[in-house]
């Protein structure tokens, strides 16, 4: 089972390098949701409307904003699969991805659509 999850993570990581920053974050959120399932982690997957909102707002994002968004997606994709009994620490790691990469680091114009 673990081998399957690792393989799926690699495949998602390879495909997540395509598309826009918004679609890569959406894929990374979905990937993180899958990795959090063993700990019953809350779901953060982006809806189609959230992706569309992000895409519409992307022209308001600077190159630095886009870099921070990419770092966020990379952080989510690097999360390990949550092991039973590690729900709190895994959840803190997931939250740290947002705090360290996008919280208070995106311009106000960009953050409004993210």
N, C-alpha and C positions, 0 to 999 in steps of 0.2 A: 504494500500500500504506500509506504513512504517513497519507494522508488518511483511509483506512478506519479505521486505528487511532485517530486523533484523534476521528473521529466516534463510534466505539464507546466511547471514554473519556468523551465528553460524555454519551452516552446512559446509561452506567453511573452517572456522577455524578448525573444527574437522578433516576434511579430509586433511587439509594442514599440519597436524603434521606428515603425512606419506611422504615417498619419500626422495629425497635428498635436500640439501639446495637450489639448483638451481630450482628444481621443486616447492619447497615451495615459493620461491620468485616469480616465474612465476604465481603461483596461487594467491599470495597476490597482485601482480600488477594488475591482472585481476579483483580481488575483489575491489581494490581501484578504478579502472576504472569504475566499476559499481556504486560505491558509489558517484563518481564524476559526473555522468550523469546529475543529476538535475541542475548542474551548468555549463553544457557544458564543463567540464574539459577535457584537452587534454588526449589522449589515450597513455598509456605507456606499454600496454600488450606485453609480450615477444613472439617473434616468435619461432617456433620450432627450427630454426637454432640458435637462441640466447641461448635457453636452452641447445642445444647440445654443443655449444661452451663453455658455463659455465661448463657443465658436464665434458668435455674433460680437462678443466683447473683445475678442483677441486683438483686433486692431488698436485697442486702447492700451495694450500691454507693451512695455518697452522690451528691449532685448534682455535686460537684466531680469525683468519679470519672467520672461519665458525661460530663462536659465533656471530661476528658482522653481518654476513649475516642473521643469525636467528633473531637477534634483529631488523634488517631492515624489514624482513617479518612480524614480530610481530607488529611492529609500523604501517605498512601499513594496516594490518588486524584490528587494533584498531581504525582506522580513522572512524569518524561518517559519516553518509550519508550527503552529502552536501545539504544544504538548499538554495533555491533561494535567491539571494542577498548576499550570503556568499562565492562567488566564489574566491575572492582574499584571504581571510583568510584560506579557505579550501586548496587552492593551496599552500599557505605558509606552512601549516601543513604537507602536503604531501612532499614538498621539504625538510622540516626539518627532516623527517624520513631518507632521504638519507644523509643529511649533518651530522646529529647526530650519525649515525650508520655505514656508509660505506665510506663516503667521507674522504679521508686522513687517514682512519683507517685500510684499507686493505693493506697488503704487496704489493709491486709492482708486484710480480709474480702472485698473486691472482687477483689483480685489472685488470690485462691485459685481463683476460677472463670474467670479470664480467661486 
